[in-house]
Amino acid sequence: MRKAVSMVLIVGLLSLAATASIGAQAAGQKVTLSFLIDNQSALDGIKNLAAAAEKKLNIAIAIDLRPGGAEGDNVVKTRLATGDMDDLSFYNSGSLFQALNPPQNFVDLTNEPYMASVLESFKSTVSVNRRVYGIPAEAAMGGGWLYNKKAYAQLGLKVPTTWAQLLANCEKIKAAGKTAVIGSYKDDWTSQLIVLADYFNVQAKVPGFAADYTAHKATFAGTPVALRSFEKLQEINKKGYMNKDLLATTYEQALKMLADGSGVQYPMLTFALANIRSIAPDKVNDIGFFGQPGDTPGSNGVTVWMPAGIYVYKNGKNVDAAKKWVAYFVSKEGMSAYMEKQKPSGPFAIKGITLPSDVLPAVKDMLPYFDSGRTAPALEFLSPIKGPNLPQICVEVGSGIAAPLDAAKDYDKDVEKQAKQLGLAGW
């Protein structure tokens, strides 16, 4: 997957011009930084942090909203290509970030003093040639299944630890007249979760998959356990477990279905918890989480997403002010302001930042996976390649249009194009 004293919230795709220069700031005048962020991220924590930073630094934030998913990716790339990027941008870490040519477009933060507090595991996801270009914008996330605990209790269901148990739960939910698995393909990025969250199970059976995949020695279509991820997506739809209007259902509508219990399970990242808390604060404690089960009993775990990053635009007019603001963001004071208004969706990638005792139940559900070491980073954090058309491919599989093997072959072709653009060896 924040109330500022003078924050301007601008909905649209046009970037905002900075309203003051660094020279003006030196003279005691306020500088306003434009901050590009997707319209599906929870903003409460960032807004509250920005308000605190404005008081302390005299630097205000004007939020510029963009779409999520592939449409939002195109907005970011277009802004960079035209030199019209905001001072700050909130964007994926990992493979998608690598495709933005970070050395050309973003400020090198490697030697900033505060980077010593950022975990190395995160730095590696926003680095090129050992130079670091971003800070963690949020907590780490689990990728798996959010579920309505009240509905589970009413139906006498237990958290599944195998795929067969998950399907059995789906049958009981369907028989009760509820949507067993919520699909929200109107926002196409949400279609990927069953495939992407299955990576723990792929790595458990083929530990070297990420390295072989990057070196073009392994493919999704040619690796049975990787192909199985697409098969699971098809299976959920084929058995009639999803809402019939999945192609018209949005991410926000899906969260409301989950919160009110009309939909019982939703494959999703845990950052969605902040959104649920915003739209249904009286229901968020009813939501639990479990990692996507595999086919082998006793081998369940969770796929972990590193946080998105915040990046400073290299050609912006307010680079110095932007660097001061990101330094405040990762400070203990900044993180405290963030957590005052937004409960973390997982552990932070910043040293010395501890989770509050009253984190949401779904976050508590996730922590045992971390404590017992039953985690694996999502593939996009182990390999620099992630095909840009995966959302559309997953929509086709998850809505019954495409067969899993054909989809896997299409994705392998999609990945090949990107790998060649990145100049990777073996492609």
Secondary structure per residue as TSV (DSSP state, phi and psi in degrees):
chain	resnum	aa	ss	phi	psi
A	1	M	-	360.0	360.0
A	2	R	-	360.0	59.2
A	3	K	-	-95.7	108.6
A	4	A	-	-91.5	146.8
A	5	V	T	-60.7	-43.4
A	6	S	T	-128.6	34.3
A	7	M	-	-71.9	137.9
A	8	V	E	-106.0	119.0
A	9	L	E	-98.7	115.7
A	10	I	E	-117.4	119.1
A	11	V	E	-96.7	122.5
A	12	G	S	154.9	-176.1
A	13	L	S	-110.6	-2.4
A	14	L	S	-84.7	134.8
A	15	S	-	-73.5	161.2
A	16	L	-	-104.5	132.7
A	17	A	-	-73.5	141.9
A	18	A	-	-65.2	143.0
A	19	T	S	-97.9	-2.8
A	20	A	S	-153.5	157.2
A	21	S	-	-99.8	169.0
A	22	I	H	-63.5	-32.9
A	23	G	H	-61.8	-39.3
A	24	A	H	-64.5	-37.3
A	25	Q	H	-64.6	-40.0
A	26	A	H	-61.6	-28.1
A	27	A	T	-85.7	5.5
A	28	G	T	95.8	2.8
A	29	Q	-	-90.0	151.1
A	30	K	-	-73.3	140.3
A	31	V	E	-105.2	136.3
A	32	T	E	-111.8	122.9
A	33	L	E	-99.2	136.2
A	34	S	E	-86.5	141.0
A	35	F	E	-133.5	109.5
A	36	L	E	-86.8	124.1
A	37	I	E	-146.2	150.1
A	38	D	E	-72.3	153.0
A	39	N	T	-80.5	7.7
A	40	Q	T	-116.3	7.6
A	41	S	S	-88.4	140.8
A	42	A	-	-68.5	135.3
A	43	L	-	-110.1	-4.2
A	44	D	H	-57.3	-48.0
A	45	G	H	-65.3	-45.2
A	46	I	H	-64.4	-40.7
A	47	K	H	-63.7	-41.3
A	48	N	H	-69.2	-39.8
A	49	L	H	-62.0	-42.3
A	50	A	H	-63.0	-37.2
A	51	A	H	-64.1	-41.9
A	52	A	H	-66.0	-40.5
A	53	A	H	-66.0	-35.2
A	54	E	H	-63.5	-41.2
A	55	K	H	-67.7	-38.9
A	56	K	H	-82.2	-39.1
A	57	L	H	-108.0	-10.6
A	58	N	S	61.1	35.0
A	59	I	E	-122.8	117.3
A	60	A	E	-96.6	163.0
A	61	I	E	-122.5	130.4
A	62	A	E	-110.7	113.8
A	63	I	E	-83.0	131.0
A	64	D	E	-117.4	110.5
A	65	L	E	-88.1	140.4
A	66	R	E	-126.9	164.9
A	67	P	-	-68.9	165.6
A	68	G	-	-91.5	-176.9
A	69	G	H	64.3	-155.4
A	70	A	H	-62.3	-35.9
A	71	E	H	-62.9	-41.5
A	72	G	H	-67.5	-37.0
A	73	D	H	-57.7	-42.6
A	74	N	H	-66.5	-35.5
A	75	V	H	-62.2	-47.1
A	76	V	H	-60.6	-47.8
A	77	K	H	-64.5	-38.0
A	78	T	H	-67.1	-43.3
A	79	R	H	-59.1	-43.0
A	80	L	H	-67.0	-40.7
A	81	A	H	-66.2	-32.0
A	82	T	H	-95.4	-2.1
A	83	G	T	73.3	23.9
A	84	D	-	-112.6	31.3
A	85	M	-	-81.5	150.3
A	86	D	-	-68.9	165.7
A	87	D	S	-60.0	-41.0
A	88	L	E	-126.5	146.9
A	89	S	E	-138.4	142.0
A	90	F	E	-103.6	118.3
A	91	Y	E	-154.7	162.8
A	92	N	-	-51.6	150.6
A	93	S	-	-95.7	179.9
A	94	G	T	79.5	-146.9
A	95	S	H	-62.9	-38.9
A	96	L	H	-65.4	-37.2
A	97	F	H	-65.5	-38.7
A	98	Q	H	-58.1	-30.0
A	99	A	T	-75.0	-5.0
A	100	L	T	-92.7	5.7
A	101	N	-	54.1	62.6
A	102	P	H	-52.9	-43.6
A	103	P	H	-59.5	-30.2
A	104	Q	H	-80.5	-31.2
A	105	N	H	-109.9	-20.0
A	106	F	B	-127.1	155.8
A	107	V	-	-73.8	133.8
A	108	D	-	-73.1	117.0
A	109	L	-	-104.5	8.2
A	110	T	T	-51.1	-44.6
A	111	N	T	-96.5	8.2
A	112	E	-	-68.9	134.9
A	113	P	G	-54.0	-37.4
A	114	Y	G	-69.7	-14.9
A	115	M	G	-66.1	-17.2
A	116	A	G	-65.1	-22.0
A	117	S	G	-89.4	-6.9
A	118	V	B	-89.8	132.7
A	119	L	-	-63.1	141.6
A	120	E	H	-60.7	-33.3
A	121	S	H	-61.8	-31.2
A	122	F	H	-80.2	-44.0
A	123	K	H	-52.0	-38.6
A	124	S	G	-63.1	-23.2
A	125	T	G	-85.7	-10.5
A	126	V	G	-126.6	29.6
A	127	S	E	-116.8	148.6
A	128	V	E	-135.3	124.4
A	129	N	T	51.8	43.1
A	130	R	T	66.2	14.9
A	131	R	E	-105.7	136.6
A	132	V	E	-103.8	134.7
A	133	Y	-	-121.6	5.7
A	134	G	-	-154.5	166.6
A	135	I	E	-115.9	156.9
A	136	P	E	-69.0	127.1
A	137	A	-	-90.3	-11.1
A	138	E	S	-162.4	-173.6
A	139	A	-	-80.6	161.1
A	140	A	-	-65.0	155.5
A	141	M	E	-127.6	148.7
A	142	G	E	-92.5	141.0
A	143	G	E	-109.5	117.8
A	144	G	E	-174.5	-129.7
A	145	W	E	-125.2	122.1
A	146	L	E	-85.0	142.4
A	147	Y	E	-143.5	155.8
A	148	N	E	-86.6	110.8
A	149	K	H	-65.4	-35.8
A	150	K	H	-64.5	-41.9
A	151	A	H	-65.3	-40.6
A	152	Y	H	-58.9	-44.8
A	153	A	H	-65.4	-42.1
A	154	Q	H	-62.7	-33.5
A	155	L	H	-95.2	0.0
A	156	G	T	68.9	34.6
A	157	L	-	-95.0	150.7
A	158	K	-	-112.9	153.5
A	159	V	-	-61.1	126.4
A	160	P	-	-77.0	145.4
A	161	T	S	-117.6	-2.0
A	162	T	B	-133.8	159.6
A	163	W	H	-63.4	-37.1
A	164	A	H	-62.5	-39.7
A	165	Q	H	-66.3	-37.5
A	166	L	H	-62.6	-43.6
A	167	L	H	-64.9	-37.3
A	168	A	H	-62.8	-40.6
A	169	N	H	-61.9	-42.6
A	170	C	H	-59.9	-40.0
A	171	E	H	-60.7	-43.9
A	172	K	H	-67.6	-38.0
A	173	I	H	-66.9	-44.4
A	174	K	H	-60.4	-42.9
A	175	A	H	-63.9	-26.4
A	176	A	T	-83.1	0.0
A	177	G	T	84.6	16.0
A	178	K	S	-109.2	161.2
A	179	T	B	-75.4	120.2
A	180	A	S	-75.8	-40.1
A	181	V	B	-133.4	117.0
A	182	I	-	-79.8	128.8
A	183	G	-	-110.1	135.2
A	184	S	-	-132.0	59.2
A	185	Y	T	-77.7	-5.1
A	186	K	T	-58.1	-36.3
A	187	D	S	-99.7	94.5
A	188	D	G	-61.8	-23.5
A	189	W	G	-62.7	-26.3
A	190	T	G	-71.3	-15.4
A	191	S	G	-70.8	-16.6
A	192	Q	G	-82.1	-14.1
A	193	L	H	-62.9	-40.0
A	194	I	H	-63.4	-39.5
A	195	V	H	-69.3	-49.4
A	196	L	H	-71.4	-38.7
A	197	A	T	-72.0	-9.0
A	198	D	T	-82.3	-2.3
A	199	Y	H	-64.3	-30.9
A	200	F	H	-54.5	-42.0
A	201	N	H	-71.0	-33.8
A	202	V	H	-64.3	-49.6
A	203	Q	H	-65.8	-33.0
A	204	A	H	-61.8	-35.1
A	205	K	H	-94.6	-29.5
A	206	V	-	-131.2	81.6
A	207	P	T	-57.2	-29.0
A	208	G	T	-93.6	13.5
A	209	F	H	-60.2	-46.0
A	210	A	H	-59.5	-45.0
A	211	A	H	-66.7	-42.9
A	212	D	H	-68.1	-36.8
A	213	Y	H	-62.5	-44.7
A	214	T	H	-66.5	-33.9
A	215	A	T	-87.7	5.3
A	216	H	T	66.1	31.6
A	217	K	S	-103.4	-7.4
A	218	A	-	-142.2	148.7
A	219	T	-	-132.9	165.4
A	220	F	S	-68.1	-44.3
A	221	A	T	-66.9	-29.9
A	222	G	T	-96.5	2.5
A	223	T	-	-119.2	106.7
A	224	P	H	-52.2	-42.7
A	225	V	H	-71.2	-28.8
A	226	A	H	-74.9	-41.6
A	227	L	H	-59.5	-33.7
A	228	R	H	-57.1	-29.8
A	229	S	H	-61.3	-41.6
A	230	F	H	-71.0	-34.8
A	231	E	H	-64.2	-38.3
A	232	K	H	-62.7	-40.3
A	233	L	H	-61.8	-44.5
A	234	Q	H	-65.8	-39.6
A	235	E	H	-60.7	-40.8
A	236	I	H	-60.8	-42.0
A	237	N	H	-74.2	-43.6
A	238	K	H	-61.2	-32.9
A	239	K	T	-84.4	1.4
A	240	G	T	75.9	29.2
A	241	Y	-	-87.0	-11.3
A	242	M	B	-100.4	160.4
A	243	N	-	-65.6	138.8
A	244	K	T	-65.4	-26.4
A	245	D	T	-95.6	32.0
A	246	L	T	-60.4	-28.8
A	247	L	T	-74.5	-20.5
A	248	A	T	-104.2	-8.9
A	249	T	-	-81.2	132.7
A	250	T	-	-92.7	167.2
A	251	Y	H	-56.8	-46.1
A	252	E	H	-65.1	-40.4
A	253	Q	H	-63.2	-37.3
A	254	A	H	-62.8	-42.5
A	255	L	H	-63.8	-37.3
A	256	K	H	-67.0	-39.4
A	257	M	H	-61.2	-43.4
A	258	L	H	-64.5	-43.0
A	259	A	H	-66.0	-38.9
A	260	D	H	-87.9	-4.3
A	261	G	T	85.6	0.3
A	262	S	S	-71.3	-26.2
A	263	G	B	-116.9	133.4
A	264	V	-	-100.4	-29.6
A	265	Q	E	-134.9	143.6
A	266	Y	E	-142.6	110.8
A	267	P	E	-65.1	118.6
A	268	M	E	-166.1	162.4
A	269	L	E	-81.8	151.0
A	270	T	T	-71.2	-7.9
A	271	F	T	-63.0	-20.7
A	272	A	H	-62.5	-19.7
A	273	L	H	-60.2	-36.4
A	274	A	H	-66.0	-37.9
A	275	N	H	-66.3	-41.4
A	276	I	H	-62.3	-41.3
A	277	R	H	-61.4	-32.5
A	278	S	H	-75.3	-40.8
A	279	I	H	-93.1	-22.3
A	280	A	-	-145.4	66.0
A	281	P	T	-59.7	-26.4
A	282	D	T	-82.3	-4.9
A	283	K	T	-114.5	-12.8
A	284	V	G	-63.2	-28.4
A	285	N	G	-75.5	-7.4
A	286	D	G	-85.9	-5.2
A	287	I	E	-98.6	131.4
A	288	G	E	-115.7	-179.3
A	289	F	E	-144.1	143.3
A	290	F	E	-144.7	150.2
A	291	G	E	-69.1	151.7
A	292	Q	-	-66.6	122.5
A	293	P	-	-71.5	152.9
A	294	G	B	-99.9	-170.2
A	295	D	S	-89.3	-12.9
A	296	T	S	-99.6	120.4
A	297	P	T	-59.6	143.6
A	298	G	T	77.8	13.6
A	299	S	-	-131.8	36.3
A	300	N	-	-89.2	145.9
A	301	G	-	-156.9	-161.6
A	302	V	E	-138.8	142.2
A	303	T	E	-87.6	133.0
A	304	V	E	-111.8	134.8
A	305	W	E	-102.0	128.0
A	306	M	-	-68.8	155.1
A	307	P	-	-61.4	154.8
A	308	A	-	-64.3	166.3
A	309	G	E	-113.0	161.6
A	310	I	E	-112.5	131.3
A	311	Y	E	-126.4	145.5
A	312	V	E	-98.9	123.0
A	313	Y	B	-67.2	125.9
A	314	K	T	-64.1	-32.5
A	315	N	T	-103.5	18.9
A	316	G	-	-73.1	163.8
A	317	K	T	-84.6	-12.2
A	318	N	T	-128.9	45.9
A	319	V	H	-60.1	-44.5
A	320	D	H	-62.9	-43.3
A	321	A	H	-65.9	-38.7
A	322	A	H	-63.8	-39.0
A	323	K	H	-65.7	-37.8
A	324	K	H	-64.3	-39.1
A	325	W	H	-68.3	-42.1
A	326	V	H	-69.6	-29.5
A	327	A	H	-63.5	-40.7
A	328	Y	H	-67.4	-36.7
A	329	F	H	-56.9	-43.8
A	330	V	T	-89.3	1.6
A	331	S	S	-76.0	161.9
A	332	K	H	-61.9	-36.3
A	333	E	H	-64.7	-44.3
A	334	G	H	-64.0	-44.2
A	335	M	H	-66.3	-33.4
A	336	S	H	-64.4	-42.3
A	337	A	H	-63.5	-39.4
A	338	Y	H	-60.0	-48.9
A	339	M	H	-75.7	-12.7
A	340	E	H	-62.3	-32.7
A	341	K	H	-116.3	-9.7
A	342	Q	S	-142.2	120.1
A	343	K	-	-71.8	134.7
A	344	P	-	-64.5	147.6
A	345	S	S	-93.6	7.2
A	346	G	S	167.9	-171.5
A	347	P	-	-72.2	148.5
A	348	F	-	-84.5	152.7
A	349	A	S	-92.4	35.3
A	350	I	B	-128.8	128.5
A	351	K	T	-64.4	142.4
A	352	G	T	82.5	1.8
A	353	I	-	-102.0	114.3
A	354	T	-	-104.2	149.2
A	355	L	-	-75.2	143.6
A	356	P	-	-66.4	157.8
A	357	S	T	-70.4	-20.8
A	358	D	T	-101.2	36.1
A	359	V	-	-63.0	160.4
A	360	L	-	-65.3	151.8
A	361	P	H	-54.4	-38.6
A	362	A	H	-64.5	-33.6
A	363	V	H	-68.0	-41.4
A	364	K	H	-61.5	-34.8
A	365	D	H	-62.9	-30.6
A	366	M	H	-80.2	-32.3
A	367	L	H	-60.4	-36.8
A	368	P	H	-59.5	-30.8
A	369	Y	H	-62.5	-42.0
A	370	F	H	-67.8	-45.0
A	371	D	H	-62.7	-32.8
A	372	S	T	-96.3	2.6
A	373	G	T	73.8	17.8
A	374	R	-	-92.2	60.1
A	375	T	E	-134.3	157.2
A	376	A	E	-145.0	135.9
A	377	P	E	-61.9	147.5
A	378	A	-	-59.5	151.5
A	379	L	G	-55.3	-34.3
A	380	E	G	-67.1	-11.1
A	381	F	G	-100.4	-6.2
A	382	L	T	-106.9	-14.8
A	383	S	S	-137.3	143.9
A	384	P	S	-79.0	-1.2
A	385	I	-	-110.5	128.9
A	386	K	-	-146.3	115.5
A	387	G	-	-61.8	135.0
A	388	P	T	-69.8	-16.5
A	389	N	T	-96.3	10.4
A	390	L	H	-58.3	-40.1
A	391	P	H	-57.9	-45.8
A	392	Q	H	-66.8	-36.9
A	393	I	H	-65.0	-41.7
A	394	C	H	-69.6	-33.8
A	395	V	H	-59.4	-42.3
A	396	E	H	-65.5	-42.2
A	397	V	H	-69.6	-46.8
A	398	G	H	-70.8	-15.7
A	399	S	T	-105.0	5.8
A	400	G	T	85.2	11.2
A	401	I	S	-83.8	-40.3
A	402	A	S	-116.3	147.8
A	403	A	-	-80.4	149.6
A	404	P	H	-55.7	-45.1
A	405	L	H	-64.5	-42.4
A	406	D	H	-63.1	-40.4
A	407	A	H	-64.7	-43.2
A	408	A	H	-62.0	-40.9
A	409	K	H	-64.2	-41.4
A	410	D	H	-63.0	-39.6
A	411	Y	H	-68.9	-37.6
A	412	D	H	-60.4	-38.0
A	413	K	H	-68.0	-39.7
A	414	D	H	-62.1	-43.5
A	415	V	H	-64.8	-38.8
A	416	E	H	-60.8	-40.8
A	417	K	H	-60.6	-44.3
A	418	Q	H	-69.2	-40.3
A	419	A	H	-61.0	-40.0
A	420	K	H	-67.2	-37.5
A	421	Q	H	-63.6	-34.0
A	422	L	H	-81.8	-9.2
A	423	G	T	70.8	32.4
A	424	L	-	-72.9	145.8
A	425	A	T	-65.9	142.5
A	426	G	T	93.0	-4.8
A	427	W	-	-110.4	360.0
